[in-house]
Amino acid sequence: ANEQTCDPSIDQKCASTKLVHIRLGLEWFINPDHLPLVVAIKEGIFEDFGLNVELIEPKDHWEAEKEILDGRLDVAVTEPLHLAVDAMNSKPVLGFSRFLHTDGGVMYKKGVGINRPR
């Protein structure tokens, strides 16, 4: 996929190269937002960069930072809102990239007296 491809039939040095396994937690079930990740796995793009990426779907809602801190995930896709809350609560996690095309948001039931954020 790029000039950094490791082909053991050409380069004996890369035949012994061990891929780094990364457990990537998704914020929800696999959906069109995750297409770049699925394609990168299927086409070997992550392997070209020495990575073995495992996509992990939550069985139910999870707190990604807790999964990372407890060692069950290495990295996670999350909504920006969660990163702000984690930072506010002094969680030792770091947001390093924007993946989702949405900015997240807050939903509420119309007509319950909420007129604006405070």
Contact map, one row per residue, 1 for C-alpha under 8 A:
1110100000000000000000000000000000000000001110010000000000000000000000000000000000000000000000000000000000000000000000
1111100000000000000000000000000000000000000010010000000000000000000000000000000000000000000000000000000000000000000000
1111100000000000000000000000000000000000000000000000000000000000000000000000000000000000000000000000000000000000000000
0111110000000000000000000000000000000000000000011000000000000000000000000000000000000000000000000000000000000000000000
1111111000000000000000000000000000000000000000111000000000000000000000000000000000000000000000000000000000000000000000
0001111100100100000000000000000000000000000000110000000000000000000000000000000000000000000000000000000000000000000000
0000111111100110000000000000000000000000000000000000000000000000000000000000000000000000000000000000000000000000000000
0000011111111110000000000000000000000000000000000000000000000000000000000000000000000000000000000000000000000000000000
0000001111110010000000000000000000000000000000000000000000000000000000000000000000000000000000000000000000000000000000
0000001111110000000000000000000000000000000000000000000000000000000000000000000000000000000000000000000000000000000000
0000011111111110000000000000000000000000000000000000000000000000000000000000000000000000000000000000000000000000000000
0000000111111111000000000000000000000000000000000000000000000000000000000000000000000000000000000000000000000000000000
0000000100111111100000000000000000000000000000000000000000000000000000000000000000000000000000000000000000000000000000
0000011100111111100000000000000000000000000000000000000000000000000000000000000000000000000000000000000000000000000000
0000001110111111100000000000000000000000000000000000000000000000000000000000000000000000000000000000000000000000000000
0000000000011111110000000000000000000000000000000000000000000000000000000000000000000000000000000000000000000000000000
0000000000001111111000000000000000000000000000000100000000000000000000000000000000000000000000000000000000000000000000
0000000000000001111100000000000000000000000000000100000000000000000000000000000000000000000000000000000000000000000000
0000000000000000111110000000000000000000000000100111000000000000000000000000000000000000000000000000000000000000000000
0000000000000000011111000000000000000000000000000111000000000000000000000000000000000000000000000000000000000000000000
0000000000000000001111100000000000000000000000000011110000000000000000000000000000000000000000000000000000000000000000
0000000000000000000111110000000000000000000000000011110000000000000000001110000000000000000000000000000000000000000000
0000000000000000000011111000000000000000000000000000111100000000000000011110000000000000000000000000000000000000000000
0000000000000000000001111100000000000000000000000000111100000000000000001111100000000000000000000000000000000000000000
0000000000000000000000111110000000000000000000000000001111000001000000001111100000000000000000000000000000000000000000
0000000000000000000000011111110000000000000000000000001111000000000000000001110000000000000000000000000000000000000000
0000000000000000000000001111100000000000000000000000000011000001000000000001111000000000000000000000000000000000000000
0000000000000000000000000111111000000000000000000000000011001000000000000000000000000000000000000000000000000000000000
0000000000000000000000000111111000000000000000000000000011000000000000000000000000000000000000000000000000000000000000
0000000000000000000000000101111111000000000000000000000010000000000000000000000000000000000000000000000000000000000000
0000000000000000000000000001111111100000000000000000000000000000000000000000000000000000000000000000000000000000000000
0000000000000000000000000000011111100000000000000000000000000000000000000000000000000000000000000000000000000000000000
0000000000000000000000000000011111110000000000000000000000000000000000000000000000000000000000000001100000000000000000
0000000000000000000000000000011111111100000000000000000000000000000000000000000000000000000000000000000000000000000000
0000000000000000000000000000001111111110000000000000000000000000000000000000000000000000000000000000000000000000000000
0000000000000000000000000000000011111111000000000000000000000000000000000000000000000000000000000000000000000000000000
0000000000000000000000000000000001111111100000000000000000000000000000000000000000000000000000000000000000000000000000
0000000000000000000000000000000001111111110000000000000000000000000000000000000000000000000000000000000000000000000000
0000000000000000000000000000000000111111111000000000000000000000000000000000000000000000000000000000000000000000000000
0000000000000000000000000000000000011111111111000000000000000000000000000000000000000000000000000000000000000000000000
0000000000000000000000000000000000001111111111100000100000000000000000000000000000000000000000000000000000000000000000
0000000000000000000000000000000000000111111110000000000000000000000000000000000000000000000000000000000000000000000000
1000000000000000000000000000000000000011111110000000000000000000000000000000000000000000000000000000000000000000000000
1000000000000000000000000000000000000001111111110000000000000000000000000000000000000000000000000000000000000000000000
1100000000000000000000000000000000000001111111111000000000000000000000000000000000000000000000000000000000000000000000
0000000000000000000000000000000000000001100111111111100000000000000000000000000000000000000000000000000000000000000000
0000110000000000001000000000000000000000100111111111000000000000000000000000000000000000000000000000000000000000000000
1101110000000000000000000000000000000000000111111110000000000000000000000000000000000000000000000000000000000000000000
0001100000000000000000000000000000000000000011111110000000000000000000000000000000000000000000000000000000000000000000
0000000000000000111100000000000000000000000001111111000000000000000000000000000000000000000000000000000000000000000000
0000000000000000001111000000000000000000000001111111100000000000000000000000000000000000000000000000000000000000000000
0000000000000000001111000000000000000000000001100111110000000000000000000000000000000000000000000000000000000000000000
0000000000000000000011110000000000000000100001000011111000000000000000000000000000000000000000000000000000000000000000
0000000000000000000011110000000000000000000000000001111100000000000000000000000000000000000000000000000000000000000000
0000000000000000000000111100000000000000000000000000111110000000000000000000000000000000000000000000000000000000000000
0000000000000000000000111100000000000000000000000000011111000000000000000000000000000000000000000000000000000000000000
0000000000000000000000001111110000000000000000000000001111100000000000000000000000000000000000000000000000000000000000
0000000000000000000000001111100000000000000000000000000111111100000000000000000000000000000000000000000000000000000000
0000000000000000000000000000000000000000000000000000000011111000000000000000000000000000000000000000000000000000000000
0000000000000000000000000000000000000000000000000000000001111100000000000000000000000000000000000000000000000000000000
0000000000000000000000000001000000000000000000000000000001111110000000000000000000000000000000000000000000000000000000
0000000000000000000000000000000000000000000000000000000001011111001000000000000000000000000000000000000000000000000000
0000000000000000000000000000000000000000000000000000000000001111111000000000000000000000000000000000000000000000000000
0000000000000000000000001010000000000000000000000000000000000111111100001001010000000000000000000000000000000000000000
0000000000000000000000000000000000000000000000000000000000000011111110000001000000000100001010000000000000000000000000
0000000000000000000000000000000000000000000000000000000000000011111111000000000000000000000000000000000000000000000000
0000000000000000000000000000000000000000000000000000000000000111111111111000000000000000000000000000000000000000000000
0000000000000000000000000000000000000000000000000000000000000001111111111111000000000000000000000000000000000000000000
0000000000000000000000000000000000000000000000000000000000000000111111111000000000000000000000000000000000000000000000
0000000000000000000000000000000000000000000000000000000000000000011111111000000000000000000000000000000000000000000000
0000000000000000000000000000000000000000000000000000000000000000001111111100000000000000000000000000000000000000000000
0000000000000000000000100000000000000000000000000000000000000000001111111100000000000000000000000000000000000000000000
0000000000000000000001111000000000000000000000000000000000000001001111111111000000000000000000000000000000000000000000
0000000000000000000001111000000000000000000000000000000000000000000100111111000000000000000000000000000000000000000000
0000000000000000000001111000000000000000000000000000000000000000000100001111100000000000000000000000000000000000000000
0000000000000000000000011110000000000000000000000000000000000001100100001111110000000000000000000000000000000000000000
0000000000000000000000011110000000000000000000000000000000000000000000000011111000000000000000000011000000000000000000
0000000000000000000000000110000000000000000000000000000000000001000000000001111101100000000000000000000000000000000000
0000000000000000000000000010000000000000000000000000000000000000000000000000111111100000000000000001001100000000000000
0000000000000000000000000000000000000000000000000000000000000000000000000000011111110000000000000000001100000000000000
0000000000000000000000000000000000000000000000000000000000000000000000000000001111111000000000000000000110000000000000
0000000000000000000000000000000000000000000000000000000000000000000000000000011111111100000000000000000000000000000000
0000000000000000000000000000000000000000000000000000000000000000000000000000011111111110000001100000000000000000000000
0000000000000000000000000000000000000000000000000000000000000000000000000000000111111111000000000000000000000000000000
0000000000000000000000000000000000000000000000000000000000000000000000000000000011111111100000000000000000000000000000
0000000000000000000000000000000000000000000000000000000000000000100000000000000001111111111010000000000000000000000000
0000000000000000000000000000000000000000000000000000000000000000000000000000000000111111111111000000000000000000000000
0000000000000000000000000000000000000000000000000000000000000000000000000000000000011111111000000000000000000000000000
0000000000000000000000000000000000000000000000000000000000000000000000000000000000001111111000000000000000000000000000
0000000000000000000000000000000000000000000000000000000000000000000000000000000000000111111100000000000000000000000000
0000000000000000000000000000000000000000000000000000000000000000100000000000000000000111111110000000000000000000000000
0000000000000000000000000000000000000000000000000000000000000000000000000000000000000010011111000000000000000000000000
0000000000000000000000000000000000000000000000000000000000000000100000000000000000000110001111100000000000000000000000
0000000000000000000000000000000000000000000000000000000000000000000000000000000000100010000111110000000000000000000000
0000000000000000000000000000000000000000000000000000000000000000000000000000000000100000000011111000000000000000000000
0000000000000000000000000000000000000000000000000000000000000000000000000000000000000000000001111100000000000000000000
0000000000000000000000000000000000000000000000000000000000000000000000000000000000000000000000111110000000000000000000
0000000000000000000000000000000000000000000000000000000000000000000000000000000000000000000000011111100000000000000000
0000000000000000000000000000000000000000000000000000000000000000000000000000100000000000000000001111100000000000000000
0000000000000000000000000000000010000000000000000000000000000000000000000000101000000000000000000111111000000000000000
0000000000000000000000000000000010000000000000000000000000000000000000000000000000000000000000000111111000000000000000
0000000000000000000000000000000000000000000000000000000000000000000000000000000000000000000000000001111100000000000000
0000000000000000000000000000000000000000000000000000000000000000000000000000001100000000000000000001111110000000000000
0000000000000000000000000000000000000000000000000000000000000000000000000000001110000000000000000000011111000000000000
0000000000000000000000000000000000000000000000000000000000000000000000000000000010000000000000000000001111100000000000
0000000000000000000000000000000000000000000000000000000000000000000000000000000000000000000000000000000111110000000000
0000000000000000000000000000000000000000000000000000000000000000000000000000000000000000000000000000000011111000000000
0000000000000000000000000000000000000000000000000000000000000000000000000000000000000000000000000000000001111100000000
0000000000000000000000000000000000000000000000000000000000000000000000000000000000000000000000000000000000111111000000
0000000000000000000000000000000000000000000000000000000000000000000000000000000000000000000000000000000000011111110000
0000000000000000000000000000000000000000000000000000000000000000000000000000000000000000000000000000000000001111110000
0000000000000000000000000000000000000000000000000000000000000000000000000000000000000000000000000000000000001111110000
0000000000000000000000000000000000000000000000000000000000000000000000000000000000000000000000000000000000000111111000
0000000000000000000000000000000000000000000000000000000000000000000000000000000000000000000000000000000000000111111110
0000000000000000000000000000000000000000000000000000000000000000000000000000000000000000000000000000000000000000111110
0000000000000000000000000000000000000000000000000000000000000000000000000000000000000000000000000000000000000000011111
0000000000000000000000000000000000000000000000000000000000000000000000000000000000000000000000000000000000000000011111
0000000000000000000000000000000000000000000000000000000000000000000000000000000000000000000000000000000000000000000111
